[in-house]
Amino acid sequence: QEKLVESGGNLVQPGGSLRLSCVASGFTFSDYFVSWYRQTTGPERRHVATISGSSLYTDYTESVKGRFIISRDNVRNTTWLQMNSLKPVDTAVYYCYVSTLNLWGQGTLVTVSS
């Protein structure tokens, strides 16, 4: 069964860092682009970052460029989102997503607050 499991969310102070993890199972991980999305209030999930199967291509939404880094390890079937210089506006539930499979993880909560 295809599955994504996120972890790493926590409460962090402004200016701090967190690393989120997304572990995949049930499909050939290296064949797929993987994205991170986030959701605050309301139903819409907004794109944060995407990485290609080979890691040669990455893309970020403008508000996180220079602060967040997406990476992956195809041997460990894992994608990470390194989040630095966190701001209160980054507070959200963060989801891992494989668009080709329309597969979402369960989400992990990041709270940025003093």
Backbone as ProteinMPNN parsed JSONL, in Angstrom:
{"seq_chain_A": "QEKLVESGGNLVQPGGSLRLSCVASGFTFSDYFVSWYRQTTGPERRHVATISGSSLYTDYTESVKGRFIISRDNVRNTTWLQMNSLKPVDTAVYYCYVSTLNLWGQGTLVTVSS", "coords_chain_A": {"N_chain_A": [[0.847, -1.188, 0.0], [0.554, 2.182, -0.874], [2.139, 4.838, 0.823], [2.754, 7.767, 2.805], [4.584, 9.174, 5.423], [4.873, 11.719, 7.636], [7.074, 13.498, 9.869], [8.543, 15.338, 12.634], [7.537, 17.841, 13.176], [7.058, 20.617, 15.434], [7.044, 22.867, 18.29], [8.615, 25.929, 17.916], [10.849, 28.678, 18.42], [10.683, 31.988, 16.979], [13.027, 32.555, 14.378], [14.302, 30.198, 14.755], [15.091, 26.713, 13.865], [13.9, 23.82, 12.105], [13.685, 20.383, 11.077], [11.831, 18.627, 8.862], [10.637, 15.348, 8.141], [9.795, 12.922, 5.648], [8.714, 9.806, 5.067], [8.497, 7.337, 2.641], [6.556, 4.576, 1.36], [5.653, 1.523, -0.332], [5.786, 2.109, -3.053], [7.849, 2.864, -5.944], [10.033, 4.928, -4.959], [12.036, 6.616, -6.047], [11.191, 7.217, -8.577], [9.515, 9.377, -8.606], [8.528, 12.838, -8.391], [8.507, 14.751, -5.4], [6.67, 16.691, -3.116], [6.324, 19.366, -0.712], [3.669, 20.711, 1.09], [1.695, 23.2, 2.789], [-0.726, 23.996, 5.296], [-2.816, 26.381, 6.699], [-5.252, 28.161, 8.318], [-8.469, 27.248, 7.093], [-9.343, 25.322, 4.09], [-7.432, 25.177, 2.039], [-4.396, 23.967, 0.768], [-1.126, 25.015, 0.472], [1.556, 25.235, -1.839], [4.93, 24.54, -0.973], [7.555, 23.473, -1.504], [9.301, 21.529, -4.017], [10.846, 18.545, -5.232], [12.691, 16.783, -7.662], [12.883, 13.32, -8.825], [15.549, 12.628, -9.195], [16.794, 14.552, -7.755], [17.856, 16.689, -9.101], [16.313, 18.793, -9.827], [14.771, 21.423, -8.138], [12.237, 23.351, -6.514], [10.803, 26.269, -5.11], [8.362, 28.014, -3.172], [8.042, 31.553, -3.232], [8.157, 32.832, -0.72], [9.674, 31.235, 0.963], [12.137, 30.892, -0.107], [15.654, 30.713, 0.148], [15.512, 30.214, 2.827], [14.373, 27.694, 3.369], [15.156, 24.28, 2.646], [14.821, 21.634, 0.438], [15.33, 18.146, 0.265], [16.386, 14.761, -0.562], [16.69, 11.19, -0.084], [17.03, 8.474, -1.922], [17.615, 5.874, -1.326], [16.89, 5.553, 1.292], [14.273, 6.139, 1.026], [13.211, 8.66, 1.677], [12.253, 12.046, 2.163], [13.287, 15.325, 3.019], [12.58, 18.415, 4.679], [14.297, 21.099, 5.372], [14.052, 23.709, 7.533], [14.813, 26.943, 8.108], [15.494, 30.014, 9.922], [12.903, 30.54, 10.902], [9.576, 31.903, 10.879], [6.712, 33.414, 12.481], [4.618, 33.334, 10.589], [5.105, 31.011, 9.244], [3.881, 29.057, 10.623], [1.953, 26.177, 10.516], [0.23, 23.205, 9.341], [2.209, 20.804, 7.92], [2.483, 19.016, 4.92], [3.444, 16.126, 3.115], [3.622, 15.251, -0.341], [2.836, 13.403, -3.244], [2.283, 14.07, -6.389], [1.716, 12.707, -8.791], [0.66, 10.332, -7.965], [-1.394, 11.244, -6.501], [-1.109, 11.306, -3.686], [-1.133, 11.84, -0.279], [0.461, 12.605, 2.834], [-0.157, 12.331, 6.424], [0.32, 14.672, 7.71], [2.186, 17.111, 9.658], [2.533, 19.164, 12.496], [3.75, 22.408, 12.642], [4.686, 24.941, 14.757], [5.412, 28.258, 15.165], [6.456, 30.339, 17.519], [6.917, 32.666, 20.19]], "CA_chain_A": [[0.0, 0.0, 0.0], [1.323, 3.416, -0.968], [1.987, 5.599, 2.057], [3.719, 8.794, 3.181], [4.484, 9.462, 6.858], [5.681, 12.868, 8.015], [7.43, 13.68, 11.279], [9.483, 16.419, 12.878], [6.89, 19.078, 13.578], [7.249, 20.952, 16.847], [6.984, 24.281, 18.64], [9.947, 26.516, 17.805], [10.828, 30.138, 18.536], [11.06, 32.712, 15.752], [14.457, 32.516, 14.108], [14.8, 28.851, 14.955], [15.119, 25.774, 12.748], [13.321, 22.484, 12.236], [13.783, 19.544, 9.894], [10.729, 17.689, 8.69], [10.936, 14.139, 7.374], [8.673, 12.224, 5.012], [9.142, 8.472, 4.674], [7.57, 6.738, 1.682], [6.545, 3.12, 1.23], [4.638, 0.962, -1.213], [5.985, 2.463, -4.455], [9.254, 3.104, -6.291], [10.18, 6.318, -4.525], [12.945, 7.381, -6.898], [10.534, 7.526, -9.846], [8.525, 10.421, -8.444], [8.69, 14.119, -7.733], [7.873, 14.851, -4.092], [6.462, 18.087, -2.714], [5.802, 19.741, 0.605], [2.618, 21.723, 1.117], [1.31, 23.556, 4.141], [-2.117, 24.433, 5.448], [-3.079, 27.125, 7.925], [-6.705, 28.114, 8.484], [-9.139, 27.006, 5.835], [-9.072, 24.031, 3.46], [-6.444, 25.191, 0.973], [-2.994, 23.636, 1.047], [-0.284, 25.82, -0.408], [2.841, 24.632, -2.19], [6.123, 25.057, -0.315], [8.758, 23.074, -2.231], [9.237, 20.292, -4.799], [12.13, 17.996, -5.651], [12.555, 15.717, -8.651], [13.36, 12.011, -8.397], [17.011, 12.617, -9.212], [17.228, 15.707, -6.948], [18.469, 17.714, -9.949], [15.383, 19.919, -9.914], [14.031, 21.83, -6.946], [11.436, 24.551, -6.701], [10.318, 26.779, -3.823], [7.528, 29.19, -3.2], [8.893, 32.722, -3.024], [8.281, 33.234, 0.682], [10.61, 30.382, 1.719], [13.433, 30.828, -0.802], [16.772, 31.16, 0.965], [15.335, 29.774, 4.216], [14.029, 26.268, 3.397], [15.87, 23.421, 1.7], [14.242, 20.311, 0.25], [16.313, 17.15, -0.159], [15.86, 13.4, -0.51], [17.591, 10.05, -0.163], [16.214, 7.43, -2.547], [17.902, 4.585, -0.674], [16.099, 5.551, 2.527], [12.878, 6.489, 0.687], [12.915, 9.78, 2.575], [12.414, 13.444, 1.776], [13.382, 16.22, 4.166], [12.428, 19.851, 4.493], [15.054, 21.842, 6.379], [13.437, 25.029, 7.657], [15.658, 27.841, 8.897], [14.99, 31.391, 10.103], [11.447, 30.398, 10.922], [8.774, 33.067, 11.237], [5.359, 33.019, 12.899], [3.765, 33.051, 9.422], [5.374, 29.645, 8.794], [3.055, 28.15, 11.413], [1.021, 25.447, 9.649], [0.409, 21.761, 9.216], [3.005, 20.54, 6.724], [2.153, 17.736, 4.299], [4.231, 15.548, 2.03], [2.666, 14.969, -1.423], [3.294, 12.891, -4.539], [1.168, 14.489, -7.227], [1.385, 11.707, -9.813], [-0.142, 9.304, -7.301], [-2.351, 11.955, -5.647], [-0.884, 10.676, -2.396], [-0.801, 12.769, 0.797], [0.709, 12.11, 4.17], [-1.137, 12.742, 7.428], [0.672, 16.015, 8.149], [2.889, 17.332, 10.914], [2.271, 20.536, 12.881], [4.854, 23.302, 12.98], [4.226, 26.169, 15.394], [6.509, 29.198, 15.39], [5.927, 31.294, 18.487], [7.753, 32.915, 21.364]], "C_chain_A": [[0.884, 1.24, 0.0], [1.069, 4.286, 0.257], [3.104, 6.612, 2.199], [3.505, 9.106, 4.658], [5.444, 10.589, 7.197], [5.997, 12.836, 9.509], [8.337, 14.9, 11.394], [8.847, 17.735, 13.276], [7.023, 19.323, 15.073], [6.974, 22.437, 17.051], [8.416, 24.826, 18.616], [9.822, 28.035, 17.891], [11.154, 30.791, 17.196], [12.573, 32.782, 15.605], [15.057, 31.131, 14.234], [14.715, 27.99, 13.712], [14.415, 24.478, 13.122], [13.612, 21.709, 10.96], [12.63, 18.556, 9.903], [11.184, 16.509, 7.838], [9.657, 13.564, 6.794], [9.207, 10.891, 4.503], [8.072, 7.835, 3.801], [7.664, 5.221, 1.7], [5.48, 2.708, 0.233], [4.753, 1.346, -2.67], [7.47, 2.757, -4.672], [9.549, 4.59, -6.117], [10.981, 7.163, -5.515], [12.308, 7.798, -8.222], [9.709, 8.809, -9.792], [9.084, 11.733, -7.872], [7.97, 14.055, -6.382], [7.792, 16.329, -3.711], [6.112, 18.185, -1.244], [4.769, 20.845, 0.403], [2.363, 22.087, 2.579], [-0.1, 24.156, 4.156], [-2.259, 25.167, 6.768], [-4.58, 27.041, 8.204], [-7.355, 27.92, 7.125], [-8.664, 25.735, 5.167], [-7.905, 24.017, 2.476], [-5.051, 24.848, 1.493], [-2.133, 24.345, 0.006], [1.076, 25.164, -0.614], [3.989, 25.321, -1.462], [7.363, 24.748, -1.151], [8.513, 21.751, -2.946], [10.641, 19.859, -5.163], [11.878, 16.861, -6.633], [13.135, 14.412, -8.107], [14.871, 11.931, -8.285], [17.628, 13.677, -8.319], [17.857, 16.819, -7.787], [17.605, 18.963, -10.042], [14.752, 20.164, -8.564], [13.309, 23.135, -7.242], [10.858, 24.953, -5.353], [9.332, 27.916, -4.049], [8.369, 30.38, -2.729], [9.158, 33.025, -1.554], [9.265, 32.391, 1.496], [11.975, 30.284, 1.054], [14.534, 31.426, 0.072], [16.672, 30.734, 2.417], [15.094, 28.269, 4.318], [14.84, 25.527, 2.336], [15.182, 22.066, 1.656], [15.337, 19.373, -0.249], [15.685, 15.764, -0.046], [16.989, 12.394, -0.546], [16.771, 8.878, -0.687], [16.509, 6.032, -2.004], [17.05, 4.451, 0.589], [14.633, 5.917, 2.295], [12.374, 7.67, 1.519], [13.159, 11.113, 1.891], [12.459, 14.285, 3.042], [13.065, 17.659, 3.736], [13.141, 20.536, 5.656], [14.525, 23.268, 6.389], [14.263, 25.869, 8.614], [15.019, 29.225, 8.977], [13.465, 31.406, 10.115], [10.757, 31.639, 11.458], [7.398, 32.596, 11.708], [4.435, 32.688, 11.726], [4.025, 31.664, 8.837], [4.565, 28.61, 9.583], [1.986, 27.515, 10.532], [1.164, 23.949, 9.894], [1.107, 21.523, 7.876], [2.732, 19.121, 6.231], [3.16, 17.39, 3.209], [3.242, 15.102, 0.953], [3.381, 14.455, -2.659], [2.155, 13.102, -5.523], [0.752, 13.421, -8.23], [0.496, 10.601, -9.253], [-1.313, 9.907, -6.524], [-2.309, 11.394, -4.227], [-0.407, 11.717, -1.389], [-0.408, 12.003, 2.056], [-0.329, 12.653, 5.132], [-0.871, 14.142, 7.975], [1.404, 16.036, 9.474], [2.832, 18.826, 11.235], [3.556, 21.269, 13.267], [4.255, 24.587, 13.557], [5.434, 27.041, 15.694], [5.978, 30.319, 16.285], [6.907, 31.462, 19.631], [6.94, 32.711, 22.64]], "O_chain_A": [[1.838, 1.339, 0.772], [-0.075, 4.454, 0.68], [4.24, 6.377, 1.785], [2.368, 9.283, 5.096], [6.66, 10.449, 7.07], [5.278, 12.226, 10.3], [8.83, 15.426, 10.396], [9.553, 18.66, 13.678], [7.093, 18.389, 15.873], [6.705, 23.167, 16.097], [9.317, 24.248, 19.224], [8.811, 28.607, 17.484], [11.839, 30.19, 16.368], [13.3, 33.031, 16.566], [16.208, 30.918, 13.855], [14.324, 28.457, 12.642], [14.344, 24.098, 14.29], [13.768, 22.298, 9.89], [12.476, 17.759, 10.828], [12.007, 16.655, 6.935], [8.578, 13.7, 7.37], [10.054, 10.855, 3.611], [6.896, 7.794, 4.164], [8.71, 4.652, 2.013], [4.526, 3.445, -0.017], [3.902, 0.954, -3.468], [8.241, 2.883, -3.721], [9.335, 5.394, -7.025], [10.624, 8.31, -5.782], [12.85, 8.658, -8.917], [9.247, 9.285, -10.829], [9.965, 11.743, -7.013], [6.947, 13.383, -6.248], [8.717, 17.104, -3.952], [5.665, 17.221, -0.622], [4.982, 21.787, -0.361], [2.769, 21.365, 3.49], [-0.577, 24.73, 3.177], [-1.879, 24.657, 7.822], [-5.119, 25.94, 8.314], [-6.832, 28.387, 6.113], [-7.693, 25.124, 5.614], [-7.432, 22.94, 2.112], [-4.599, 25.369, 2.512], [-2.399, 24.27, -1.193], [1.666, 24.612, 0.316], [4.013, 26.546, -1.35], [8.136, 25.65, -1.473], [7.654, 20.96, -2.556], [11.523, 20.691, -5.378], [10.953, 16.07, -6.45], [13.792, 14.398, -7.066], [15.41, 11.261, -7.404], [18.845, 13.707, -8.139], [18.346, 17.8, -7.228], [18.106, 20.057, -10.304], [14.258, 19.239, -7.918], [13.719, 23.914, -8.103], [10.472, 24.102, -4.551], [9.459, 28.683, -5.003], [9.291, 30.224, -1.928], [10.261, 33.431, -1.189], [9.651, 32.784, 2.597], [12.88, 29.654, 1.6], [14.371, 32.497, 0.656], [17.637, 30.873, 3.168], [15.565, 27.634, 5.262], [15.163, 26.071, 1.28], [14.982, 21.424, 2.687], [16.165, 19.752, -1.078], [14.59, 15.61, 0.496], [18.1, 12.699, -0.979], [15.915, 8.349, 0.022], [15.721, 5.109, -2.211], [16.555, 3.37, 0.908], [13.848, 5.996, 3.24], [11.241, 7.664, 2.0], [14.125, 11.29, 1.15], [11.762, 13.999, 4.015], [13.261, 18.045, 2.583], [12.646, 20.546, 6.783], [14.55, 23.953, 5.367], [14.391, 25.539, 9.792], [14.123, 29.559, 8.201], [12.832, 32.197, 9.416], [11.258, 32.328, 12.347], [6.97, 31.493, 11.367], [3.553, 31.84, 11.863], [3.242, 31.189, 8.014], [4.569, 27.426, 9.246], [1.209, 28.214, 9.882], [2.093, 23.495, 10.562], [0.645, 21.985, 6.833], [2.746, 18.161, 7.002], [3.651, 18.258, 2.487], [2.151, 14.63, 1.272], [4.405, 15.002, -3.071], [1.162, 12.376, -5.484], [-0.438, 13.249, -8.493], [-0.312, 10.011, -9.97], [-2.127, 9.179, -5.957], [-3.34, 11.055, -3.646], [0.596, 12.393, -1.612], [-0.888, 10.896, 2.303], [-1.263, 13.345, 4.728], [-1.733, 14.73, 8.628], [1.275, 15.131, 10.298], [3.054, 19.66, 10.358], [4.334, 20.807, 14.102], [3.424, 25.235, 12.921], [6.362, 26.623, 16.387], [5.16, 31.136, 15.862], [7.631, 30.535, 19.996], [7.467, 32.874, 23.74]]}, "name": "protein", "num_of_chains": 1, "seq": "QEKLVESGGNLVQPGGSLRLSCVASGFTFSDYFVSWYRQTTGPERRHVATISGSSLYTDYTESVKGRFIISRDNVRNTTWLQMNSLKPVDTAVYYCYVSTLNLWGQGTLVTVSS"}
